[in-house]
Amino acid sequence: MQLHCYPATFSMLRIFGTALRCTQCGDQLIAPVASEFVDGGEIRHYWECDSCGTTSCTSIDVDSLAHEQLA
């Protein structure tokens, strides 16, 4: 296995630095309940709102971020 390191760009900071809000009550979500790496270069984060209990999922396409870094 080979470790690949890519320097952060402004677009990556925008993705990871934006506060995520509950779709039901608007409360800020701090950290995912679980995360997983899916074959094909996708990271999924599973969220649960502490205020209302609503669950949701977000995904990040790592391959497209890596290509954006190289461009």
DOFI-388356 format. One record per atom (N, C-alpha, C, CB): residue number from 1; x, y, z. Coordinates in pm, 1 decimal. Glycine has a CB too. Layout:
<rs>
R  num         x         y         z
R  NUM         X         Y         Z
...
</rs>
This chain:
<rs>
R  num         x         y         z
R    1      83.8    -117.4       0.0
R    1       0.0       0.0       0.0
R    1      88.4     123.8       0.0
R    1     -95.4      -0.2     120.9
R    2      49.4     222.1     -78.8
R    2     126.7     344.6     -90.1
R    2      42.1     461.0     -39.4
R    2     172.6     368.5    -236.8
R    3     101.6     544.2      44.1
R    3      33.3     660.3      98.2
R    3      45.5     776.5       1.1
R    3      90.2     698.2     236.0
R    4     -66.8     835.5     -34.4
R    4     -68.2     951.4    -122.3
R    4    -108.2    1072.3     -40.3
R    4    -164.6     930.6    -242.7
R    5     -31.2    1178.0     -46.8
R    5     -61.0    1301.0      25.4
R    5     -87.8    1411.5     -74.7
R    5      54.8    1339.9     120.7
R    6    -195.0    1482.7     -53.6
R    6    -229.1    1594.6    -139.4
R    6    -243.1    1718.2     -51.8
R    6    -359.8    1566.9    -219.9
R    7    -181.0    1828.2     -89.0
R    7    -195.6    1950.3      -8.5
R    7    -339.4    2001.0     -16.3
R    7     -96.7    2060.5     -56.6
R    8    -388.1    2056.2      93.5
R    8    -524.4    2109.6      97.1
R    8    -534.2    2234.1       9.9
R    8    -566.7    2142.0     242.3
R    9    -643.3    2245.8     -60.9
R    9    -670.7    2365.8    -138.4
R    9    -790.9    2434.9     -75.9
R    9    -696.3    2332.3    -289.2
R   10    -818.6    2552.6    -121.9
R   10    -931.0    2628.0     -68.9
R   10   -1062.2    2551.7     -85.6
R   10    -940.2    2763.5    -137.3
R   11   -1079.1    2481.1    -197.3
R   11   -1203.4    2406.7    -218.7
R   11   -1220.5    2296.2    -115.9
R   11   -1206.5    2347.7    -359.1
R   12   -1110.8    2230.2     -76.4
R   12   -1120.3    2126.6      26.2
R   12   -1153.9    2188.3     161.0
R   12    -989.3    2046.9      35.3
R   13   -1095.3    2302.9     192.2
R   13   -1126.1    2369.9     317.8
R   13   -1271.9    2411.3     322.8
R   13   -1036.4    2491.5     337.0
R   14   -1325.8    2449.8     210.5
R   14   -1465.6    2488.7     203.8
R   14   -1555.7    2368.7     235.1
R   14   -1498.6    2546.7      65.0
R   15   -1520.2    2251.2     185.9
R   15   -1599.9    2131.0     210.8
R   15   -1593.6    2092.2     357.2
R   15   -1551.7    2014.7     123.3
R   16   -1472.7    2090.4     414.0
R   16   -1456.5    2043.0     550.4
R   16   -1481.0    2152.3     654.4
R   16   -1318.4    1986.3     568.1
R   17   -1478.6    2278.6     614.3
R   17   -1491.8    2386.9     710.4
R   17   -1632.6    2442.1     723.7
R   17   -1400.7    2496.4     673.1
R   18   -1723.8    2399.0     637.8
R   18   -1859.9    2449.5     641.5
R   18   -1939.7    2377.3     749.0
R   18   -1927.3    2433.7     504.7
R   19   -2008.4    2454.5     831.9
R   19   -2092.1    2393.9     936.1
R   19   -2209.3    2320.6     871.8
R   19   -2143.6    2501.7    1035.7
R   20   -2230.0    2197.4     913.2
R   20   -2340.6    2117.3     863.3
R   20   -2459.1    2136.0     956.7
R   20   -2301.3    1967.2     851.8
R   21   -2575.5    2153.6     901.3
R   21   -2696.3    2177.7     981.0
R   21   -2797.6    2065.8     958.7
R   21   -2758.9    2314.6     945.1
R   22   -2874.1    2037.3    1063.3
R   22   -2980.1    1936.5    1055.8
R   22   -3085.5    1983.6     955.9
R   22   -3044.1    1910.7    1196.5
R   23   -3130.7    1893.9     870.5
R   23   -3231.0    1928.7     770.5
R   23   -3368.5    1948.7     833.2
R   23   -3238.0    1820.9     663.6
R   24   -3389.8    1895.6     951.7
R   24   -3520.0    1905.6    1017.7
R   24   -3530.9    2030.1    1106.3
R   24   -3545.4    1781.0    1101.2
R   25   -3435.6    2048.3    1199.7
R   25   -3446.7    2157.4    1297.5
R   25   -3343.2    2268.6    1278.5
R   25   -3433.5    2101.5    1436.2
R   26   -3240.6    2247.4    1195.0
R   26   -3140.8    2350.1    1169.3
R   26   -3027.4    2356.2    1270.3
R   26   -3206.9    2480.9    1164.4
R   27   -3027.7    2266.4    1369.6
R   27   -2920.3    2265.0    1469.2
R   27   -2789.0    2223.5    1402.0
R   27   -2954.9    2168.4    1586.8
R   28   -2677.4    2274.8    1452.1
R   28   -2547.3    2243.2    1394.1
R   28   -2505.0    2100.7    1431.6
R   28   -2441.2    2345.0    1441.2
R   29   -2455.8    2026.2    1331.7
R   29   -2404.6    1890.8    1353.0
R   29   -2253.5    1900.1    1365.3
R   29   -2446.4    1793.7    1236.3
R   30   -2198.9    1847.4    1475.1
R   30   -2056.7    1864.4    1504.5
R   30   -1970.1    1753.6    1445.0
R   30   -2035.8    1869.8    1653.9
R   31   -2006.3    1628.2    1469.8
R   31   -1924.7    1515.6    1424.1
R   31   -2015.3    1401.4    1379.4
R   31   -1828.4    1468.0    1536.1
R   32   -1974.3    1326.8    1277.0
R   32   -2056.9    1214.7    1233.0
R   32   -2058.8    1101.7    1335.8
R   32   -2006.5    1162.1    1099.4
R   33   -2168.3    1027.0    1335.9
R   33   -2180.9     909.4    1422.2
R   33   -2087.7     799.5    1371.7
R   33   -2328.4     858.8    1426.6
R   34   -2076.9     788.2    1239.9
R   34   -1990.2     687.8    1177.6
R   34   -1945.3     738.9    1041.4
R   34   -2063.4     550.7    1163.8
R   35   -1832.5     686.5     995.0
R   35   -1781.1     718.4     861.9
R   35   -1730.2     590.7     799.0
R   35   -1668.7     826.3     868.0
R   36   -1735.3     583.4     666.4
R   36   -1683.9     465.7     597.1
R   36   -1625.3     505.0     463.0
R   36   -1794.3     361.2     578.3
R   37   -1522.8     431.7     423.0
R   37   -1464.1     447.7     290.7
R   37   -1525.6     342.4     201.3
R   37   -1308.0     435.7     294.2
R   38   -1583.5     384.9      89.8
R   38   -1650.4     295.0      -3.1
R   38   -1561.2     277.8    -125.4
R   38   -1791.3     349.2     -43.2
R   39   -1549.4     154.0    -175.0
R   39   -1471.8     129.7    -296.8
R   39   -1518.2     224.7    -406.4
R   39   -1485.6     -17.8    -343.1
R   40   -1423.9     277.9    -477.7
R   40   -1455.2     373.5    -582.3
R   40   -1419.1     515.8    -542.0
R   40   -1601.7     365.6    -617.4
R   41   -1361.0     531.3    -423.3
R   41   -1312.4     662.1    -382.1
R   41   -1415.2     752.9    -318.9
R   41   -1255.5     729.9    -496.9
R   42   -1504.0     697.5    -239.7
R   42   -1607.0     778.2    -174.5
R   42   -1599.2     760.1     -23.0
R   42   -1747.7     739.9    -226.6
R   43   -1614.3     869.8      49.6
R   43   -1621.9     865.0     194.9
R   43   -1762.3     906.7     234.5
R   43   -1514.0     956.9     261.9
R   44   -1829.5     824.1     314.0
R   44   -1964.4     855.4     361.0
R   44   -1961.4     883.8     510.4
R   44   -2062.2     739.7     329.8
R   45   -2031.1     990.0     548.6
R   45   -2045.1    1026.0     689.2
R   45   -2192.1    1013.2     726.0
R   45   -1991.6    1170.8     717.2
R   46   -2219.4     947.3     838.3
R   46   -2355.7     929.8     887.7
R   46   -2374.8    1018.5    1009.8
R   46   -2384.8     780.4     922.2
R   47   -2481.7    1097.0    1009.5
R   47   -2505.9    1198.1    1111.4
R   47   -2635.6    1169.5    1185.8
R   47   -2510.4    1337.4    1048.6
R   48   -2641.3    1211.4    1312.2
R   48   -2764.7    1208.8    1389.3
R   48   -2770.9    1337.0    1471.5
R   48   -2772.6    1081.6    1480.9
R   49   -2880.1    1408.9    1458.8
R   49   -2896.5    1535.6    1528.7
R   49   -2919.7    1510.0    1677.5
R   49   -3013.6    1616.6    1468.3
R   50   -2844.1    1578.7    1762.1
R   50   -2860.0    1564.9    1906.8
R   50   -2991.7    1625.5    1954.6
R   50   -2742.9    1630.9    1979.3
R   51   -3043.9    1723.2    1882.9
R   51   -3165.8    1791.2    1926.3
R   51   -3293.5    1714.8    1891.7
R   51   -3171.6    1928.1    1864.8
R   52   -3304.0    1670.2    1766.0
R   52   -3430.7    1608.7    1723.7
R   52   -3418.7    1461.9    1682.5
R   52   -3487.8    1686.6    1609.3
R   53   -3295.4    1409.5    1669.7
R   53   -3276.8    1268.5    1636.8
R   53   -3282.2    1234.9    1488.9
R   53   -3378.3    1189.6    1706.1
R   54   -3297.2    1334.6    1401.9
R   54   -3300.3    1310.9    1257.6
R   54   -3166.4    1255.0    1211.2
R   54   -3333.9    1441.2    1181.2
R   55   -3169.0    1152.6    1125.8
R   55   -3046.0    1094.7    1072.2
R   55   -3028.6    1137.4     926.3
R   55   -3048.2     939.5    1084.2
R   56   -2903.5    1149.6     884.0
R   56   -2872.0    1186.2     746.5
R   56   -2735.3    1132.1     708.9
R   56   -2876.7    1338.9     727.8
R   57   -2704.3    1142.4     581.1
R   57   -2577.7    1091.2     529.5
R   57   -2521.6    1192.3     429.9
R   57   -2596.2     950.7     462.7
R   58   -2390.5    1215.3     436.8
R   58   -2322.3    1297.0     337.3
R   58   -2210.6    1213.3     276.0
R   58   -2266.2    1429.0     400.2
R   59   -2169.3    1248.7     155.3
R   59   -2060.5    1174.8      91.6
R   59   -1964.9    1272.0      24.4
R   59   -2115.4    1073.2     -10.9
R   60   -1839.4    1229.7      17.6
R   60   -1733.6    1307.2     -46.2
R   60   -1666.8    1217.0    -148.5
R   60   -1629.9    1361.7      58.7
R   61   -1658.5    1263.3    -272.3
R   61   -1592.7    1187.5    -378.1
R   61   -1444.7    1223.4    -377.1
R   61   -1656.9    1216.7    -517.8
R   62   -1363.9    1138.0    -316.4
R   62   -1221.3    1164.6    -298.7
R   62   -1149.2    1169.9    -433.0
R   62   -1157.9    1057.7    -209.2
R   63   -1187.9    1085.9    -525.7
R   63   -1122.7    1083.9    -656.8
R   63   -1138.0    1217.6    -728.8
R   63   -1180.5     971.4    -742.8
R   64   -1256.2    1278.0    -723.8
R   64   -1274.8    1405.9    -791.8
R   64   -1197.0    1515.7    -721.4
R   64   -1423.3    1442.5    -798.6
R   65   -1184.5    1509.1    -587.8
R   65   -1102.1    1606.6    -515.1
R   65    -955.9    1592.4    -553.3
R   65   -1118.7    1589.4    -363.1
R   66    -908.8    1469.3    -567.3
R   66    -768.9    1445.9    -604.1
R   66    -741.0    1499.0    -744.1
R   66    -735.0    1295.8    -596.4
R   67    -832.6    1477.1    -837.6
R   67    -814.4    1528.4    -973.9
R   67    -816.4    1680.3    -975.1
R   67    -923.2    1473.6   -1067.3
R   68    -901.3    1739.7    -890.7
R   68    -907.2    1884.7    -880.2
R   68    -775.9    1939.9    -827.4
R   68   -1022.9    1927.5    -790.1
R   69    -712.7    1866.8    -735.2
R   69    -584.3    1907.8    -677.1
R   69    -475.8    1912.9    -783.8
R   69    -542.8    1811.7    -564.4
R   70    -478.9    1816.3    -873.0
R   70    -372.9    1803.3    -974.0
R   70    -392.0    1900.1   -1090.1
R   70    -368.1    1660.6   -1027.0
R   71    -511.5    1953.0   -1105.4
R   71    -539.9    2041.6   -1220.0
R   71    -483.5    2179.9   -1198.6
R   71    -689.9    2051.4   -1244.6
</rs>
